Amino acid sequence: MTAILLIPAMILDAMLGEPRTVWNRWPHPAVLMGRLIAVLDARFNRGEERRARGIAVMAGLALGAIGLGLAVAALPGGWLLEIVIAAILLAQKSLVQHVQAVGDALRLSLGDGQRAVAMIVGRDTAVLDRSGVARSAIESAAENFSDGVIAPAFWFLIAGLPGLLLYKITNTADSMIGHRTPRHEEFGWAAARFDDLLNLIPARLSALLLALSHGWTDPRPILRDAPLHRSPNAGWPEAAMAVVLD
């Protein structure tokens, strides 16, 4: 059943992306997830036993996401809501638009390229040369192809809307609190580890799809380079992208 729903959801996302007329008026679901996580971070990331607190918060978020997904799916006409929500939480068109914007800006000037790529990466873009800007955009495209397209689609296919919402809340939590910083190393441990687990198969599937779509059938360079990344998952789509682009 979910395979039948995934196809129109992906078509809808590819056609509409994230229309500004809608999301300038109402908060995007991912924004709402981020606000919730920020509140929980401020409320519970303090005192002793921060890892235990982080585990409890991540468990609560996961159960809430699954429960919400089940509730929506059980509504009359819930299948239509599932398609719409899946289309909103997939990021095919927006990924293309964000990366294309970097390419267009870089053609104008290095400064324009630096400012554009700063919208999609977390590093200091002011020190990047033209190759560095292009490389950063390509790396972001590869990683977000997995995180923003393949992984959400995979979990929607496997577990329907509950699976998709579980993945998105976990991925959002990882991006916000799953950092090895003094504030979040303990509290965000569960979010980071659970995100690694949920991306284990999608990251490798992303690498396979990137390679096959470019006619690359020799897995050895990808198998050699992917484990060199500090992330257990991000190296797979990035290694595949590097191989197909030579």
N, C-alpha and C positions, 0 to 999 in steps of 0.2 A: 504493500500500500504506500509506504513512504517513498518508494522509487517513483511512483506515479505522481506524487506531490512534489518531489524534488525537481522534476523536469520543468514544470511551469514556474516554480519559484526561481530557478536559475535563469529562465528566459525573461521573467519579469524584472529581475535584478539587472540583467544585461541590457534591457531596454531602458529602464528608468534610473538605475543607480540610486543616488541619494538626492532627490530633488530639493533644492534649497527652499523653494516656496513652502514645502511641508516642514522641514526641520528648522527653519528660521522661526516658525510659529510654535512648534511643539518640540519638546526635548526628545532626542533620539533614544531608543531603548538602551543603547550602549552608554549613553550619557547618564541615564537613570541608574544603570548598574554601577557606574563609576561613582556617582554621588552616594549610593548606599555603601559601597566599600570604603569611601572616604570617611563616612560617619562612623562605621564600625572600627576603622583604624584609629580614629581620634578617641573613641570610647574605650576600646579594649587593649590597645597597644601601649600598655603602661604597667609599671610595677613588676612583680615577680612572675615566673612561669609564663613568659611571653610566648614560648613555643606552644605550650598547651592551649593558651588562649587563641593563638592563631589557628591551631587545629580545630578547635571548637567553632571558630568563626567560619572557616572554610567548610566544615561539615554542615553548618547551618545554611550557608549560601547554596551548597550543593543540593541539600534536601528541599530548600525553598524553590530552586530552579526546577527540579524534577516535579515537585507538587504543582507548580504553576503550569508547567507543560501538560501534565495530565489533566488539569482542570480545564484548560483551553481546548484540548483535544476532545474532551467529553461534552463540550457544548454542542447544541444543535447547529449544524453547519460549521463545526469546528475545523473541518478539513480545509475550508476556505481561509479561515484565520491562520491555519498552519502554513499555507502557501504564502500568505502576505507577510507573516512574521519571518519565515525563512528567507524570503526575498530581501527583507529589510536587514537581516543579520548576515547575509552573504555580502561579499565586498568585491565582486568581479569588476564592475564598471568603475567604481570609485578607485580601485587599485590602479587600473589603467590610466584614469584621469590624473591621479596624483603623480605617477611616474612620468607620464607624457608632459605634464606641466614643467617638470625639471628639465626634460630635453628641450622643450620650447624656450625656457628661460635661459638655458646655457647657450643656446644659439644667439641670444641677444648679447649677453656679456657674462663674465665669470661671476660678478657680483649678483646678478639676477639668478644665476644658477645656484649660488650658495644660499641665497634667501629661499629659493624654492625647495631645495633639498632639506633645508632646516625644518620644513613642515612635516617631513616623514621620517627623519632620523633624530636620534637623541644626542649625537656627538657634536663637537664644536666644528661647525662648517666654515667658519671664517678662515681657517688655516688650510682649507682644501684647495688644490689646484683643479684645473678642468678635468683631468683624469680622476682625481679624487671625488669630485662631485658626481661624475658619471658612475664610478664604481659604487659609491654609496647608494645611489638610486637603484642600481641593478641588484645590489645585495638586499635592499629593502624589498624590491619587487619579488625576489626569490623567496625570502622568508615569509612575506605576507601572502604570497601565492599559497603557501602551506597553511599559515595561521588564519588567513581571512577568507579563503575560498575552499580549499580541499578539506581541511579539518572540519569546519562547520558542516559542509555537505556530507562528509563521511559520517559524522555522528548523527545527523538528521536521518541519513539512510539507515543507519544501524538501530537507532532508538527513537526516531521520530522527534517531535518537538521537545519532549523532555531531554533527549540527548543533546539537541542543539543548544538549548538554554543552559544545560549543565556545562557544555564546552565553553560557551561565551562568557558565563559568569566566572569560570575558572581562568580563562585566558585574560579577562579584564583584571581579575584580582592579581594574577601574576605580573601583569604590566604595571600595576600600581604599587604593590607591596612585596613582590617576589624578588627583591634586590638584596645583594650582599652588602648592605650598609649597616652602620651601627643601629639605626632605628628599626630596620626591617629584616635583618638576617635571621632572627629567631621568630618573630611574629609572622613573617611571610614565607617561612620554610614550607609549610603545608601547601600553600597556593603554588609555589614554584615546583614542588615535587609532583603534585597532582597534575599540573599543566604539562610537565615533562611526560607523565604517563599517558595523558590523553592525546598527546601529539606524537607518540612513539610510532604508530602505524601511519598516520597521515603524512608525516614528514618524509618517510621513506617512499610512500606512494607518490608524493609530489615529485620527488627526484626521479622516480620511474617514468611518470607522465612527461616531465620536462625532457628527459632523455629520448624517449620513444617518439615524442612529437617532433623532434628534430632529427630523427633517423639514426640516433646514437645507440648502438647495441653492445658496446664494450663497457661492462660495468667496472672494470678494474680501476680507472682513475677516480671514479666516484667513491668506490669502496676504500681507496687509499686516502683520499683527502677529507671525506666527511667526518671521520672520527677525530681529526685534528682540531676541529672547532671546540671551543670551551663549552658550548651547549650540546647536549646529547642529540638534539633534533635539528637545530638551525643549519648545521653543516651539510645536511643531506640536500635540501633544495639549492643551497648556495653552491655546493660542489657540482651539482648537476648543471646549474646555470653557467658556471665557469667553463665546464667541459664543452657544452654545446656552443658557447660563444668563442671557444678557443682562447 
